[in-house]
Amino acid sequence: MAQTIRHRLHRFFQTSTFYHVLFWLFMYIFLVLLTGNKDQLGLIMIKSGVNITLFILMAYINVNYLIPQLLSKGKTIQYVLAMLLTAVAMTPIKLALFYLIYTNDIASQNYYLENYHLPLVELLLVGVASTIYKLFTDILYHQNRTRELERQNLTSELKFLKTQIDPHFFFNTLNSLYALSLKKSDKAPDTVLKLSNMMRYMLYECNDKTVSLEKEIKYIKNYIDLEAIRVPDRNIVNLNIEGDAANKLIMPLIFSPFIENSFKHGLSTVDSGFIDIKLKIMDDHLFFTIANSYNADKLNSKDVGGIGLENVKRRLNLVYPENHMLKVNQTNTTYEIELYIKLIKTQAYATL
């Protein structure tokens, strides 16, 4: 029982209701202190109680009814009139209660009767203050909601885009593995291990927002090694990596579409082709270039890159909006990608 009560109290303290109660409690104490020694403490507390009760009514009628039903629907004039009428309706109630409180004090009764406009002004000020509060909290809510939706959309889109990696690669690798097995080649076990590591990387580690650049490079190397099994000896594939990849993070599978396209379109359209891949790491700057041969007569330029290139462009714009540069150079015989990325610190990804 005690644990249930503690749990409910803990939940209450985390709700907005608790902060509202706390605010009005402080307001009540402020009104008591503001009155000072003008009256007896009992009268001060009763008078402040009347004030705070009417202020609460005015504020929540405004926030919960007038603003949603009128102001939020663009009925500004009706809203102003409704708030004015609400304050006017409450003013006689406040004057009557004060008149009763000061039954034995004729001077105070006459003061409130002569200054009947003061309670009206006070109630209108409370109404205006509650309007400002409501508009401000709504703006904050919508901003937070928008940021949350952006984060969710970003996460969903990145997950979708990562699934666009060409599945034919795995089928081709399995066919190559089957051929190696028939030949009883010593390369078969190593091929299985590399394929297993690649699948583990894609299925599990790529679910994170960032991955180790070292692991991403290892994935690239495995991919190239497996594709190279099917590449005739007359083709040349080079991979050159400069710089220290340790303790660097990057968005997963960012280079894969470029490398996949280089094998798919670069070597299949020429008799003797080449793929030249360079990765240079300088502090938090990364430079990636990949050039490959291709025959423009055998391949429509619209087919080069395809959906993979469009997806990687989208991912770069989502994660590195102001921190990347992508350039495509194309001739009749070569196709080259130049990519610059300023690596983002770990903390920056936490907001995505």
C-alpha positions in Angstrom: 0.0 0.0 0.0 2.8 2.4 1.0 4.7 1.6 -2.2 1.6 2.3 -4.3 1.1 5.7 -2.6 4.8 6.5 -3.2 4.5 5.5 -6.8 1.4 7.7 -7.3 3.1 10.6 -5.6 6.1 10.2 -7.7 4.0 10.2 -10.9 2.1 13.3 -9.7 5.3 15.2 -9.0 6.3 14.6 -12.7 3.0 15.9 -14.1 2.1 19.4 -15.2 -0.6 19.4 -12.5 2.0 19.5 -9.8 3.7 22.5 -11.3 0.3 24.3 -11.6 -0.5 23.6 -8.0 3.0 24.8 -7.0 2.6 28.0 -9.0 -0.7 28.9 -7.5 0.6 28.1 -4.0 3.4 30.6 -4.5 1.0 33.1 -5.8 -1.2 32.7 -2.7 1.8 33.2 -0.4 2.9 36.2 -2.5 -0.6 37.8 -2.1 -0.5 37.2 1.6 2.9 38.9 1.9 1.9 41.7 -0.4 -1.0 42.7 1.8 1.4 43.2 4.7 0.2 44.3 8.1 -2.8 46.2 6.8 -5.3 43.7 8.2 -5.3 40.9 10.7 -3.7 37.7 9.5 -7.0 35.8 9.4 -8.6 38.4 7.1 -5.4 38.6 5.0 -5.5 34.9 4.4 -9.3 34.9 3.6 -8.9 37.8 1.3 -6.0 36.3 -0.5 -7.9 33.0 -0.8 -10.8 34.8 -2.5 -8.4 36.5 -4.9 -6.5 33.4 -5.8 -9.7 31.4 -6.3 -11.1 33.9 -8.7 -7.7 34.2 -10.5 -7.6 30.4 -10.9 -11.2 30.4 -12.3 -10.4 33.3 -14.7 -7.2 31.6 -15.9 -8.5 28.2 -16.5 -11.8 29.3 -18.1 -9.6 31.3 -20.5 -7.1 28.5 -21.2 -9.4 25.6 -21.3 -12.4 27.1 -23.0 -12.1 30.7 -24.4 -8.7 30.1 -26.2 -9.5 26.7 -27.7 -13.1 27.6 -28.7 -12.5 31.2 -29.9 -9.0 32.4 -30.2 -7.6 29.2 -31.8 -10.3 29.3 -34.4 -9.5 32.9 -35.4 -12.5 34.4 -33.7 -10.4 37.2 -32.1 -13.2 39.8 -31.6 -15.5 37.2 -30.0 -12.6 36.0 -27.8 -11.8 39.5 -26.5 -15.5 40.2 -25.8 -15.9 36.8 -24.1 -12.9 37.4 -21.8 -14.2 40.9 -21.0 -17.6 39.5 -20.1 -16.1 36.8 -18.0 -14.1 39.4 -16.0 -17.2 41.6 -15.7 -19.3 38.7 -14.4 -16.7 37.8 -11.8 -16.2 41.3 -10.5 -19.5 41.6 -8.6 -18.8 38.2 -7.0 -15.4 39.4 -5.8 -16.9 42.7 -4.5 -19.7 40.9 -2.6 -17.2 38.5 -0.9 -14.9 41.4 0.1 -18.0 43.3 1.4 -18.8 40.3 3.6 -15.2 39.8 4.7 -15.1 43.4 6.0 -18.5 43.4 7.6 -17.1 45.2 10.7 -15.0 47.6 8.7 -17.1 50.2 7.0 -14.1 52.1 5.6 -12.8 49.0 3.8 -16.3 48.3 2.4 -16.6 51.8 1.1 -13.1 51.6 -0.4 -14.0 48.5 -2.5 -17.4 49.9 -3.5 -15.7 53.2 -4.7 -12.9 51.3 -6.5 -15.0 48.6 -8.1 -13.0 48.9 -11.3 -9.8 47.5 -9.6 -11.0 43.8 -9.4 -12.1 44.1 -13.0 -8.6 45.2 -14.0 -6.9 42.5 -11.9 -9.1 39.8 -13.5 -8.3 41.1 -17.0 -4.6 41.1 -16.3 -4.8 37.5 -15.1 -6.7 36.7 -18.4 -4.0 38.4 -20.5 -1.2 36.6 -18.5 -2.9 33.2 -19.0 -3.2 33.9 -22.7 0.5 34.7 -23.0 1.3 31.5 -21.0 -1.0 29.4 -23.2 0.4 30.7 -26.5 4.0 30.4 -25.3 3.5 26.7 -24.1 1.7 25.9 -27.4 4.7 27.2 -29.4 7.1 25.2 -27.3 4.9 22.1 -27.6 4.7 22.4 -31.4 8.5 23.0 -31.7 9.3 19.9 -29.6 6.7 17.9 -31.5 8.2 19.0 -34.8 11.7 18.1 -33.7 10.5 14.7 -32.5 8.7 14.0 -35.7 11.8 15.0 -37.6 13.9 12.6 -35.5 11.4 9.8 -36.1 11.2 10.5 -39.8 15.0 10.7 -40.0 15.4 7.3 -38.2 12.7 5.7 -40.3 14.1 7.0 -43.6 17.6 6.0 -42.8 16.5 2.5 -41.9 14.6 2.3 -45.2 17.4 3.6 -47.2 19.8 1.2 -45.6 17.6 -1.7 -46.8 18.2 -0.6 -50.4 21.6 -2.2 -50.6 21.7 -4.4 -53.7 20.5 -7.9 -52.7 22.0 -9.3 -55.9 25.4 -9.1 -54.4 24.5 -11.7 -51.8 23.1 -14.0 -54.4 26.2 -13.6 -56.6 28.4 -14.2 -53.7 26.6 -17.4 -52.8 26.9 -18.5 -56.4 30.6 -17.8 -56.2 30.9 -19.7 -53.0 29.0 -22.7 -54.6 31.5 -22.6 -57.5 34.5 -22.6 -55.0 33.0 -25.5 -53.1 32.7 -27.5 -56.3 36.3 -26.8 -57.0 37.2 -27.6 -53.3 39.0 -24.3 -53.3 40.9 -23.1 -50.2 39.2 -19.7 -50.7 35.8 -21.1 -49.7 36.2 -20.9 -45.9 37.6 -17.4 -46.0 34.7 -16.4 -48.4 32.1 -17.8 -45.9 33.7 -15.9 -43.0 33.8 -12.6 -44.9 30.2 -13.0 -46.0 29.2 -13.8 -42.5 31.0 -10.7 -41.1 29.3 -8.5 -43.7 25.8 -9.9 -42.9 26.4 -9.5 -39.2 27.5 -5.9 -39.7 24.5 -5.0 -41.8 21.9 -6.8 -39.7 23.1 -5.7 -36.2 25.7 -3.0 -36.1 24.2 -0.8 -38.8 21.1 -0.3 -36.7 23.0 2.4 -34.8 23.1 6.0 -35.9 26.8 5.8 -36.2 29.4 3.1 -36.7 33.1 2.9 -36.3 34.9 4.1 -39.4 37.3 1.1 -38.9 34.3 -1.3 -39.2 33.0 0.5 -42.2 36.3 0.2 -43.9 36.5 -3.5 -43.0 33.1 -4.0 -44.6 34.3 -2.2 -47.7 37.3 -4.5 -47.9 35.3 -7.6 -47.5 32.8 -6.4 -50.2 35.6 -5.8 -52.6 37.3 -9.1 -51.9 34.0 -11.0 -52.5 33.2 -9.1 -55.7 36.8 -9.6 -56.9 36.1 -13.4 -57.0 33.9 -12.9 -60.0 36.0 -10.2 -61.6 38.2 -11.5 -64.5 41.9 -11.1 -64.1 42.0 -8.5 -67.0 40.2 -6.0 -64.7 42.1 -4.0 -62.1 40.6 -3.1 -58.7 42.6 -0.8 -56.4 41.9 0.3 -52.8 44.1 2.9 -51.2 43.4 4.1 -47.6 45.4 7.0 -45.9 45.1 8.3 -42.4 44.0 7.0 -39.0 40.4 5.7 -38.8 40.6 4.9 -35.1 38.1 6.6 -32.9 36.1 8.0 -35.8 32.4 7.6 -36.4 30.4 7.7 -39.6 26.9 7.0 -40.9 26.8 3.3 -41.8 26.9 2.0 -45.4 27.5 5.4 -46.8 30.1 4.3 -49.4 28.4 1.0 -50.4 26.2 2.3 -53.2 29.1 3.9 -54.9 31.2 0.8 -54.7 28.3 -1.5 -55.8 27.7 0.7 -58.8 31.3 0.7 -59.8 31.3 -3.1 -60.0 27.9 -3.3 -61.6 28.3 -0.6 -64.2 32.0 -0.1 -64.4 33.3 -3.6 -65.2 30.3 -5.1 -66.9 30.3 -2.7 -69.8 34.0 -2.9 -70.8 36.3 -5.7 -71.7 39.2 -4.5 -69.6 38.1 -2.1 -66.9 39.3 -0.6 -63.7 38.0 0.6 -60.3 40.2 3.0 -58.3 39.0 3.7 -54.7 40.8 6.2 -52.4 39.9 7.0 -48.8 41.8 9.8 -47.1 41.2 10.7 -43.4 42.6 13.9 -42.0 41.5 14.7 -38.4 37.7 15.1 -38.7 37.7 15.4 -42.5 37.2 12.5 -44.8 37.8 12.5 -48.5 36.4 9.6 -50.6 36.9 9.2 -54.3 36.0 6.3 -56.6 36.6 6.2 -60.3 35.7 3.4 -62.7 35.7 2.7 -66.4 32.5 2.4 -68.3 31.2 2.5 -71.8 28.7 5.2 -72.5 27.5 3.5 -75.6 26.5 0.3 -73.7 25.0 2.0 -70.7 22.4 4.8 -70.5 23.8 7.6 -68.3 20.5 7.6 -66.4 21.2 4.1 -65.3 24.5 5.0 -63.7 24.0 5.3 -59.9 20.3 4.5 -60.0 18.3 4.4 -56.8 21.5 3.7 -54.8 23.0 7.0 -55.7 19.8 9.0 -55.0 19.4 7.3 -51.6 23.0 8.1 -50.6 22.4 11.7 -51.6 19.3 11.8 -49.4 21.1 10.3 -46.5 24.0 12.7 -46.8 21.5 15.6 -46.8 19.8 14.3 -43.7 22.8 13.6 -41.6 25.4 15.9 -43.0 23.3 18.8 -44.3 26.1 21.4 -44.0 29.0 19.1 -43.7 29.4 17.3 -47.0 30.1 17.9 -50.6 29.3 15.3 -53.4 30.6 15.7 -56.9 30.0 13.5 -60.0 32.5 13.6 -62.9 31.5 11.7 -66.0 33.0 11.3 -69.4 32.4 8.8 -72.2 34.8 6.3 -70.7 35.1 7.1 -66.9 32.7 7.7 -64.1 34.0 9.3 -60.9 32.6 10.2 -57.5 34.2 12.7 -55.1 32.8 12.9 -51.6 33.9 15.1 -48.7 32.5 14.7 -45.3 33.2 16.6 -42.1 32.7 13.9 -39.5 30.2 14.9 -36.7 31.0 14.4 -33.1 29.2 11.7 -31.1 27.1 14.2 -29.2 25.7 15.6 -32.3 24.2 12.3 -33.4 22.3 12.0 -30.1 19.9 14.8 -31.4 19.0 12.9 -34.5 
